[in-house]
Amino acid sequence: MQNRSFVHLHVHTEYSLLDGAIRIPNMLEKAWSLGMDSVAITDHGNMFGAVQFFDQAKKSGIKPILGCEVYLAPGDRRDKSSPTNGGPSSYHLILLVMDATGYKNLSRLVTLGYLEGFYYHPRIDMELLRELNSGLIALSACLKGPVAFAIRQGKIDVARKRAEELASIFDNERFFLEVQANGMRDQEKVNVALRELAQELSLPLVATNDCHYLERKDAEAHDALLCIQTGKTVDDTNRMKFPTDEFYFKSREEMEAALPGLEDALDNTTLIASRCGFDMEFGNYKYPVFEVPGGKSLDDLLREQAKEGLATRLKEKEEQEGAVPEEAINQYKERLEYELDIICKMGFSGYLLIVSDFIEYARRAGIPVGPGRGSAAGSLVAYCLRITNIDPIKYGLLFERFLNPQRISMPDIDIDFCMKGRDDVIRYVAEKYGKENVCQIITFGTMKARAVIRDVGRTLNIPLGEVDRIAKMVPEGPKVSLEKALASEPELQALEKEKPYVAKLLNISKALEGLARHASTHASGVVISDRPLVEYLPLYKGARDEIMTQFTMDRIEQLGLIKFDFLGLRTLTVIKHTLDLIEKTLGHKVDIEKIPLTDEATYQLCCDGKTTGVFQLESDGMKDLMRRLKPGVFEDMVALVALYRPGPLGSNMIDEFIQGKHGKVEINYILPQLEPILRETYGVILYQEQVMRIAQVLADYTLAEADELRKAIGKKKPEVMARHRERFIEGSVKNGVTQETAERLFDLIEKFGGYGFNKSHSVAYAMIAYQTAYLKAHYPVQFMTALLTQDMGNQDKTIKNIAECREMGIEILPPDINESEADFSVVEGKIRFGLGAIKNVGLKAVEYIIEERKTNGPFKSIHDFCRRVEGAKVNRRVLEGLIQCGAFDFTGIPRARLFAGLDDISRFCGSSHDPNQLSMFGPSQDSDGTTPLFELPEVEEWSEREKLRREKESLGFYITGHPLDRFKDDLSRLVTCSIQDLANQQDRSIVHIAGVVESLKVKRTKKGDKMAVINLEDLSGSIEVIIFPD
């Protein structure tokens, strides 16, 4: 009986970046609807989608076949030169995984393609195929395959030889010649030749369709995707384009119609599928090996270190707060034992020890570590190991929020490091556990709603201004989709109906929305394994040669590999730099971990909303909230972090909190039992931990069970919430609460608990907020200097910081060749601009100038400068920047004269003192007593406006003044909003802003009308503004 089934073995998902347009869930649904029991994915050169595909296929009842369309170098993979015979730099070959050996080999091949063979594409070669072919089936691929390519060139002998070589490598039985049903004339000719070759060499044929999109109708969207990849427009005739619309996920019947007489090739797809039996292992943890001294177990070592750490912490507590009562000491000891028992029972001792070890290294190396982040701040063990610096008992934090004994899942400890030290900690981990066992993790940027409209708009050649206007009709937010935007925006609906090209733009954008666009390194994720990672997964090399996993963080966890989060937090860098500047300029040290949490000046700074540059507290909305709330104790700072989020901001929680705090309403705790839980938040359920405590106190939940309730509230699953409602009400009633009150309480928990924030995280981040506010309140010059240095590469932030300095009465001095360091620096209570912030000067030139100054003293004049520096290191471009920003103002020579003499200054930098040359300029002496090298032209000094313009040109912002300064009084009456504050305004609200037009681009609409794009800058920042014809 004829086999009527068929399996697609050559499929490109969205992970063939900007080439494949197939979403894995949609493909599986399509395969199921066509009665296919198996399917393969074969993305170009990578295995990005392998775990997602395997997991979702298994759940769909479809057999997953892992594969890859690899790039095969024509010679040695390490040869990065173009072929001299006019051939391609790589061919294509399909490899499919049969078993565990095949998976390991394919992972190695794909990895080596990136690490050793990358030349335009990640290439392997025949040498690697000979070595790593076990457990793999090979298909000869598309028209770019080595066999098909030779056939197209008319070189049948070469094609035969290549087919024989590949057949030999794959033991004849694991190599198939691939015919395709894509409707291309070249393909049809190649198919005929492949049939003949198969017969001649006794090789089997297999039929595929090189699927790049799911349905025929998706061809147009796929074409736009290719244009996005290549930067072309659809009407460009000289571009990459698929010649037919046949590259879709066809049924058996459609394949038969396209490939008459090739039923055997179609049947062979199921034969191949039957030979592919690899099963990916999920869930078994692969712990890194943490060496324990003296024959102890991991549990023994953890207990020992934690107990020693508690003794140290209690001693510190006594030093800061006075004698610790025996009752409190017992509470700490009991909590520690409770946590240790759970951690050891769950098998996570090694994880805590590993984290503790690399944090200890960071502290030894002088790398600042954050006080905590996320739920880990709720663990006393983490506090005792100095993983965190937040006392969970003091702040009422819950261990179960961090580690639930009823739910076996890996702990998740995110660690903030100083930006400059993060990479050093990762290097330490790599050296300790083996470089092959440690790797950063990949992440994928996707085509989000607004961005995809702009991408597609470019490919359709729609004017930029119009595309931008349409994109801005789509609301911003992580969960916004084009479908939702169309349903909620009448103006967008009208445009879609009225203008066919807008409808086309939106249709294509919807088809591409959410697809993976590019790969990059995850901001924090690092995986540490017990053996070389390539034994578990393939690796990828990015554009800057950074090596990372090919699987994302979630997929790595599915495989049982252990990931750790190393985050770089710029604020920690600012704090460290501020502390260094305090010691350098004032001569005393500040221990930031021991500052008083009751400092009046710090709270007053917050109450006044003067928190620009303060961690978590610098947005205009937050400043307004602080002015209303008026924080006076540290718990208020914790609440601020939790309150300033979309949920509370969109409810009446904030008003209730503020009114309760200021005694304007009577606080209703509903039940006396709830007062100890809700007192610090004035009766408002603000923290997730409060929800857990309420469930524990009223309904006899264990804290582990209460954590399940907390999760259920967040996920909003009706059936789960119904079970908890019944349990909560029943438990509360048993404890003497009336049915009505219990129901009311659960309703409140369900409503406000959904807005609840992780208190552990709030406390940790409130601590950093308080520390930065403290430094700004007491050491404003040092703090702002550190902030300016940290933001040196960000023009908008620097403009804002300079404006803040002016507001604070801190004078910022322009760059000075004799006083400036590379970074911003403190000079007699003022801030001196850093040479490193000058455009076009470059760090090497800055370091060279500073080194010369330190070695041989300050420069005495422009001529002295020229004598002492080398022209090769301080070129004309560098000099131009230094002059325009005022770095040579110490000479007393107007900038206009120096600029006019730039050619001479540049020419004489580093020149020898040739008497004949010097005589050309006369006998006059320079201010330093030496004969000048040249005379500067007498020219009129620049006007103040011109001076500022050139200052802006060389620095990117104004420093000694601002063009708007002279209009300040008039503008204060007219302007309703600063550029910085625009982000906090409601969409479509009317505002009046004023600024300097920094750039102007005149464009034309499709109708030929003039429009303009301007860059507008005020004292707070800059913004791009589109001015339409009407």
Buried (B, 14 or more C-beta within 10 A) or exposed (E): EEBEBBBBBBBBBBBBBBBBBBBBBBBBBBBBEBEBEBBBBBBBBBBBBBBBBBBBBBEBEBBBBBBBBBBBBBEEBEBEEEEEEEBBBBBBBBBBBBBBBBBBBBBBBBBBBBBBBBBEBBBBBBEBBEEBBBBBBBBBBBBBBBBBBBBBEEEBEBBBBBBBBBBEBBEBEBBBBBBBBBBBEEBBBBBEBBBEBBEEBEBBBBBBBBBBBBBBEBBBBBBBBBBBBBEBBBEBEEBEEBEEBBBBBBBBEBBBEBBEEBBBBBBBBBBBBEBBEBEBEBEEBBBBBBEBEEEEEBBBBBBEBBBEBBEEBBEEBEEEEEEBEEEBBEBBBEBBBBBBEBBBEBBBBBBBBBBBBBBBBBEEEEBBBBBBBBBBBBBBBBBBBBBBBBBBEEBBBBBBBBBBBEEEEBBBBBBBBBBBBBEBBBEBBBEBBBEBBBBBBBBBEBBBBBBBBBBBBBBBBBBBBBBBBBBEBBBEEEEBBBEBBBEEBEEBBEBBEEBEBBEBBBBBBBBBBBBBBEBBBBEBBBBBBBEBBBBBBBBBBBEEEEBBBBBBBEBBBBBBBBBBBBBBBBBBBBBBBBBEBBEEBEEEEBEBEEBEBEBEEBBBBBBEBBBBBBBBBBBBEBBEBBEBBBBBEBBBBBBBBBBBEEBBEEBEBBBBBBBBBEEEBEBEBBBEBBEEBBEBBBBBBBBBBBBBBBBBBBBBBBBBBBBBBBBBBEEEEEEBBEBBBEBBBEBBBEEEBEEEBBBEBBEBBBEBBBBBBBBBBBBBBBBBBBBBBBBBBBBBBBBBBBBBBBBBEEBBBBBBBBBBBBEBEBEBBBBBBBBBBBBBBBBEEBBBBBBBBBBBBBEEBBBBBBEBBEEEEEBBBBBBBBBBBEBEBBBBBBBBBBBBBBBBBBBEBBBBBBBBBBEBBBBBBBBEEEEEEBEEEEEEEBBEEBBBBBEBEEEEEBEEEEBBBBBBBBBBBBBBBBBBEEEEEEBEEEBEBBBBBBEEEEEEEEEEBBBBEEEEEEBEBEEEEEBBBBBBBBBBBBBEBBBEEE
